[in-house]
Amino acid sequence: MAVSSITAFWAVSVLLILVPGADWAYAISAGLRDRSVAPAVGGLLLGYVGLTAVVAAGVAAVVADHPAVLASLTLLGAMYLIWLGATTLARPSTPAPAEQGAAGATAHAPAPSARRRSRVLVGAGISGLNPKALLLFLALLPQFTQPGTGWPLALQISTLGLVHILSCGAIYLCVGILARTVLRARPAAARAVTRVSGAAMIVIGVVLVVEQLTA
């Protein structure tokens, strides 16, 4: 597989990652609410690992032959995006209060391990059903593979998927950490950012739904 193909895919991948969306909103939310953004980002990456496995298994070929499958997945992702946006608007993220000692911890607070698992699962759902991710993995990624180069197709897809996953990990960790360091001291700005993110998710979701229903 030519390095030029990997580089070209990486450029497209990074451009898509840098467009704020559901992943950004979730990383920012984790930065404001949690002590660590790693579980949330890990969940996002887990969703992309699943998409890579699905495409490597040959589902992308099925989607190419049956455009209605991609349309249905995009519609499902758009509906999920609208729900996430509405949830974000209803409960905008605010900076977490200062850490308390064990004596000051509330009795009803969820266990850290359960909270981490929840963050991972939600993150996997966000990235796994993200319309932008579905477009990248099911429609664009196979176009960067090169049959006849000596690399099995599944290996090429896995390599490209890994490139995207590593890029996502680096960028979303930076987003979450910046949210912690910049917005935690500015509660009003934090609420404004999350509300804008929620509104943007709803708008994107509605546009995608309209596009799919009128196509």
Secondary structure as UniProt FT lines:
FT   HELIX           3..17
FT   HELIX           22..33
FT   HELIX           38..56
FT   TURN            57..58
FT   HELIX           59..65
FT   HELIX           67..90
FT   HELIX           102..104
FT   TURN            107..108
FT   HELIX           112..128
FT   HELIX           131..134
FT   HELIX           135..140
FT   HELIX           141..144
FT   TURN            147..148
FT   HELIX           153..178
FT   HELIX           179..183
FT   TURN            184..185
FT   HELIX           187..214
//
